[in-house]
Amino acid sequence: MYFVHTNGLYAITENQLFPTDAFGNPIPISLAIDQIFRQTNFLPWTKLQFKRAVSVNYTKENQYILFIPCEDTQSSIRTANANSIILAYDYQDKNWFKWINMNAAGGLFVIDDDLYFQERRFSGVDGNTANLYKQHRFYRLVDHADHAGPERM
């Protein structure tokens, strides 16, 4: 099980937080992307909303996928904007990847080993929209998730 805290992302096993240091204190598995959890953005539409983060454990690809929204404030309904980020942790190789062009503010889920995500965004034409998408698995650069390589931060 994984959980997001204000200073990082942690993993927990059946009986302990994992990994831990020599004193038994938990170490976040997000050390490689630590700046995301430590930076403070002051503009409202660039501030990460950790309390509304959504995630899924995508076991087919050995990935933990985390979406952290930044929200627009132009309506009473909270909608994610382009400043939101989606991170994928490959727990087999211990690498973090930053995916682009995905809005999963409505949630992520897996059915029959296929990854689906629901957007929640504001459109100038349609107003608030919430479309459902499926990640196709052609492994090209135009995929919803760019599988080309790890994100260096």
N, C-alpha and C positions, 0 to 999 in steps of 0.2 A: 504494500500500500504506500502511496505517496501523498504528501500534503504540502501545501504552500504556507509559509510563514512570512512575516514581514522582512526577514533577512535571508530568505532562500527557500529552496525546495529540499525536503527531507524524505528519506525512505524509512519504512518501519517493517520489521519482520515479525514473526509470531511473538517473540519475547523481548525484543529490544529495538531501539532506534539504530539504524545502520547507515553509514559506517560511523564509528566512534574513534576518538583519539585515545592516547595512552591513559588519560584520566577518566575515560568513559563518557565524555561529553559528545553529543551528536555533532557530526560534521555534515553540512549541507552537500548534497550531490551536485549542487549548482555552482560550485566554486569557479568553474571555467567561465560562467556567464554572470558572475557576482555583480558586475556594474549595473545590470538591469534592476536588481533588487535594491541597490544602494542609491541610485540616482534619484533626484527630486526634480520633477518638472512642475513649474509653477503655473503655466497656462492650462486652464481646465480641460481643453480638448487634447492635450498631450500627456495628461497625468494617467498613469496606469491604475486601473481599478482592480486591485488584487482580490477584493471581496467578491467580485463577480467573475473571477477566472473559472474556466471550465476545462476539463481534461478527460482523457480516455487512455486506458492501457491497451495498446494495439499489439496483441501478443503474436499475431502472424508475422509482423516485421520486427518484433522485439523492441518496440518503441513506446515511450510514454509521451503523449502529445498534450501540450499545455497552451491554451489560448488565454491571453491577458488583454482585456479590452481597454481602449481609451474611448471615452464617450463624448458624443455631441450633446450640447445643452440647449438646442434650439426647439425642443419640444418636451412635453411632459413624459414621453416614452423614451427610455434610455436606449440609444442606438450606438453601436460601435462604429468607429471611423477608421481612416487609413493609417492612423498612428498606432493602432493595436498591433500586437505581435503574437506570433504563434511559434512555439519552440517544440522541437522533438528531441527527446533524449533516447539515444540508442543504448539500451542497457546491456547489450552484449559486448559492444566495443567501447562503451563509456564515452561517447561523443555527443555533443550538442549540435543541433542543426537549427537554423532559423529559416522558416518557410515564409514565403511571400504570397500575396494575392489571395489570401484566404480570410474569411470572416466567419468565425465559428461562435459568435456571441450567443446564439440560440442553443448551442450544445454540440457535442461530438458523440457518436456511437458507432458500434460495430455490429453488423448483421452478416452472417455467413462469410466471415473473414473479409468483408468489404467495409471500408471506412466511409461514413456519412457525416456531413456537418450541416448545421442550420445557421444561416446568417441572420443578423438583426441589424439593419442599417437604414440610413435615411437616404432617400432618392428625391432629387429635386422634381422629378416627373411624377413618380408614384407615391411619394410620401414615405411612410415607414414600410419597409419590405422585410419579408422573412422567407427566403427561398431555401429549399433543401438541395444539397449537392452530394454527389458521390465521387470519390477519388477514383479516377481511372488509373489503370496500372500498366501504362505503356512505357514508363521510365524514360520519357523524353523531357527536354527542357521546358516544354509547354504543359507538363502535368501540373495539377494544382499544388503538388508538393514537389519541389525541386530536389531530386535525388542525386545531384551532381557531386556534392561534397560537403564537408563540414563547414560551419560558419566559424571563422576565426575572429574572436573578440578580444 
